[in-house]
Amino acid sequence: MALKDSIKTILQEAELYHGQGLLAEAKEKYQQAQALIERSAQVKNREKLLEGIHRKIAGIELHDQKVQQTAATSPALSEKARELIKRLFSFSKEESEEAAALEGAIALAKFGQFSSALTEFNKLIRKESHRTVAAKNILRCHIALASEKAAVEQYEEWVKSDLFSVKQLESIRVFLEDNIPPEALEKPLSAPAAPAASAEEETARVEEEFIDISSIGIPFESGPAQGKVIEFDVNFQSGNLLSLIVPQKEGNIIEDLAVGTKINDLQFYSPIAIFNGAGVVSEKSQIKSGPKQGDFCLDIEITST
């Protein structure tokens, strides 16, 4: 295989790993491609490629640092403050207390209040309409706290319970496997062992789900990132609503993304596919308190794929 094709293949593998949230594997592939490019002065756009790879690696390392610091830097909030966050940042379009409660729990998680968010999500898994979404967000909270072991233990407890259907557990298992590194698993996750329900029972029990998105590439038509596609990790997801946290120092990049802005040619990265679609900015705000103070919260609703 020619050097050009080898580099292209390795970078494609790195992007795939990155899109799946397998950051350690992605970093290894980026470094492998970097080493090949550095050894050859004949590579076209050599400096530009190296610069792009360096940004990718730096982004992964920054993400790792933030995860490690999260547990230590998340300050305790009073009950009154937590309730205020939940009220101010719940934007449910459904006339449903459960939907509002779900978005309130996600709002707490956005602010780094993972313990409080876990309490709210655990209430919601008792509700049929949002059970799987709440379960996946419980696992997201454990992973954000750098506690993959707790996420695995939680899943194994659910397998032993009769709370979830086989189809729901399988969806949760695949989600967990795609969001933690393989080395975090001492043994394979238990497969759902309960007998499969009938099609009618399954339809009645399983809420409508949307494909899990791990990151999203946003094309910019103006501003400092004009002409570029910038990739952002999805921090939390509720159906077709994706929540991104943009660091304060990068706030100028999203300055032109006002609420209501329609974005075409979005790039969605999921564990099972990479696809394009359109979306609209449904909410944008700057976080005023907590460990993410100063950062921006950007919500994008997927409108078509």
C-alpha positions, 0 to 999 in steps of 0.5 A: 500500500502506498504511503498516501493510502496508508496515512489515509486509512489510519486517519479514517480509523482514528476518526471512526474511533473518535466518533465512537468515543474510543479516545485512547484508540483514536489517539494511538491512531493519530500518533501512528499517522503523525509518525508516518507523516513526519518521516516523509518530506514528500507528503502533500500538505504535510504541515497542514496535516500535522497541524490538524493531527496535533489539534486532535491529539490535544483535544483528546488529552484536554478531554482526559484532563477534564474527566479526571478533574470533574469529581474534584472540581464539582462544588456542592450546590444548595437544594435551592440552587439545584432546583433553580437550575432545573427550572431555568434550563428545562426547555421541554416542548412536551406537556409532560412532567416526565419530559420536563423532569428528564430535561431538568436532570440533564441540565444538572448534569450539564453543570457538573452536578452529577450526583444530583443528576443521578438521583433524578435519572434514577427516579425516571427509570421507573417511568416507562416513557423515558426508561432507556434514555434515563438509563443511558444518561445514568451511565454517562454520569458515571463515565463523566466521573471517570467511574467506568466500574460503577457504570458496569456494576449498574448495568449488571444490576439492571440485568438481574432486575426485571425492570427492563425488557430484553430489547431495552437491555440490549440497547443499553449494553451496546451503548455502554460498550461503545462509551467505555474503553475495552480495558475498563471491562474485566469481563464481557458485559452480561447479555440479557438472559430473559426470554424475548417478549412478543412483538406486541409486548416489546412495542408496548414496553419500549419507548421510541428511541433515537440513534445515540450520537457521540459527537457532531461536526458543525460547518461554519459559514462565518466567523473565525471558523469560517469554511471549517467543520469543527467537531464537538463531543455530545455531553448529553442526549435526549432523543433528537436533542443534543447538548454540547458544552463549548469552552469559554475560550472557544465561545467566539466560534459559536457567536453566530449560532443564535437560537433558531439558526438552521444548520445544514450538512451537520456530520453526526458520529454514532457507534454504528454509523457516520451520517449527515443531516440538518439541525436547528439551534434550540438553545444557547446560554452561558453557564453562570455558576458551577465547575463549568462557569463561563462555558457555553451550553449549546443545544441542537435539535436534529431536524432531518437525517 
